Amino acid sequence: MALALILLTGAGLLIKSFVRMQQSHPGFNARGVLVLHVVRPNTSSQRDCAAFFQQALDKLEALPGVQAAGAVDIAPMSPVNRNYAVQVVSKPEWQDAETRSVSSDYFHCLDIPLVQGRAFATEDEPSGQPVAIVNQEFVRRRIPDRDPIGQQIAVWGRTWTIVG
């Protein structure tokens, strides 16, 4: 009897957690989204790799019924994370932050609104000035005392300008 009560309690808590998870908003709209895993081409050139993915996205967008196509190196809600030491250039301390590399239409595809600033543009090519879009939590924790747009962050041995 005690074992049955424990199992029923565990099942009830599991169902309650599942319902709460279904009702929570992850920050993006996954309705009608198809996720494909594409292996990065074997090339040493970042420009060649970017060109490969841009051609693939262009071909996907040309398919009937496709409204938008975007790319990300690590999918949302993935158990895999990539943390790097990040520094707001105007501050002395380094802190870990999760990072993602995304295509210019990524935020549009997942219906992720920008709170401030701009989205990535076509002139933000790999050979141009590196730009970044940060989330509200990053701003709250690292630069709460100033406007994040135009601030610079150091990551991956490069300096990036926050545009959104």
C-alpha positions in Angstrom: 0.0 0.0 0.0 2.8 2.4 0.9 4.6 1.6 -2.4 1.4 2.3 -4.4 1.0 5.6 -2.6 4.6 6.6 -3.4 4.1 5.7 -7.1 0.9 7.6 -7.4 2.4 10.6 -5.7 5.4 10.5 -8.1 3.1 10.1 -11.2 0.9 13.0 -10.0 4.0 15.3 -9.6 5.3 14.2 -13.0 2.0 15.0 -14.7 1.8 18.4 -12.9 5.4 19.2 -14.0 4.6 18.2 -17.6 1.4 20.5 -17.7 3.4 23.4 -16.3 6.1 22.9 -18.9 3.5 22.8 -21.7 2.1 26.1 -20.4 5.4 27.9 -20.2 6.6 30.1 -23.0 10.2 29.3 -24.0 10.8 32.8 -25.7 10.3 31.5 -29.2 7.5 30.1 -31.4 8.1 26.6 -32.5 4.7 26.1 -34.2 5.3 25.0 -37.8 9.1 24.9 -37.4 11.1 22.0 -38.9 14.6 21.4 -37.5 17.2 19.9 -39.6 20.7 18.8 -38.5 23.3 19.7 -41.1 26.9 18.8 -40.8 29.3 21.6 -41.3 31.3 21.3 -44.6 34.9 20.2 -44.3 36.5 23.6 -45.1 39.1 25.7 -43.3 37.6 28.9 -44.5 34.9 30.6 -42.4 33.8 32.5 -45.6 33.3 29.2 -47.5 31.4 27.7 -44.6 29.1 30.8 -44.4 28.6 30.7 -48.2 27.6 27.0 -48.0 24.9 27.7 -45.3 23.6 30.8 -47.1 23.1 28.8 -50.3 21.3 26.1 -48.3 19.1 28.7 -46.6 18.3 30.3 -50.0 17.3 26.9 -51.4 15.2 26.1 -48.4 13.4 29.5 -48.6 12.6 28.8 -52.3 10.7 25.6 -51.5 6.9 25.9 -51.7 5.3 26.7 -48.3 8.5 27.8 -46.6 8.0 31.2 -45.1 11.5 31.7 -43.7 14.7 29.7 -43.1 17.4 30.3 -40.4 20.4 28.6 -39.0 21.9 28.2 -35.6 24.8 26.1 -34.4 23.1 24.8 -31.3 19.3 24.5 -31.3 17.2 26.0 -28.6 16.4 23.8 -25.6 19.3 21.6 -26.6 21.1 19.8 -23.8 24.4 20.9 -25.4 25.7 24.4 -24.4 28.7 26.4 -25.4 30.0 28.7 -22.7 32.8 31.2 -23.2 34.4 33.8 -21.1 32.9 37.1 -22.1 33.9 40.6 -21.0 32.0 43.8 -21.4 35.0 45.9 -22.7 34.1 48.8 -20.3 34.3 46.5 -17.3 37.3 44.6 -15.9 35.7 41.2 -15.1 35.2 38.2 -17.3 32.1 36.0 -16.9 30.9 32.8 -18.6 28.0 33.2 -21.0 26.3 30.8 -23.4 26.9 31.7 -27.0 25.2 30.8 -30.3 26.1 31.6 -33.9 22.9 32.4 -35.9 22.0 33.4 -39.4 20.4 36.8 -40.2 16.8 35.3 -40.4 17.1 33.2 -37.3 15.1 35.5 -35.0 12.4 36.0 -37.7 12.1 32.2 -38.1 11.4 31.6 -34.5 9.4 34.8 -34.0 11.8 36.1 -31.4 11.2 39.9 -31.0 14.0 42.4 -30.6 13.5 44.5 -27.5 15.9 47.2 -28.7 18.3 47.8 -31.6 18.4 46.0 -34.9 18.5 42.5 -36.2 21.5 41.2 -38.2 21.9 42.7 -41.6 23.4 41.4 -44.8 26.4 43.8 -44.4 27.2 42.0 -41.2 29.3 39.4 -43.1 32.0 37.3 -41.5 34.7 39.6 -43.0 33.0 42.8 -41.6 32.9 44.3 -38.1 31.7 41.5 -35.7 28.3 42.3 -34.3 26.3 40.6 -31.5 22.7 40.4 -30.3 22.4 39.8 -26.5 19.4 38.8 -24.5 17.7 40.6 -21.6 19.4 38.5 -19.0 22.8 39.3 -20.3 22.0 43.0 -20.1 20.5 42.7 -16.6 23.5 40.9 -15.3 26.4 42.6 -17.0 25.4 46.1 -18.2 22.3 47.1 -16.2 23.5 50.7 -15.7 23.7 51.7 -19.4 22.3 51.3 -22.9 23.6 48.0 -24.3 23.4 49.2 -28.0 26.9 50.1 -29.1 28.7 48.5 -26.1 31.5 46.2 -27.0 32.1 42.7 -25.7 35.2 40.6 -26.0 34.7 36.9 -26.8 36.6 34.3 -28.9 39.6 36.7 -29.0 37.6 39.3 -30.9 35.7 42.4 -30.0 32.0 42.5 -31.0 29.6 45.5 -31.0 26.2 44.9 -29.6 23.5 45.9 -32.1 20.4 44.4 -30.6 
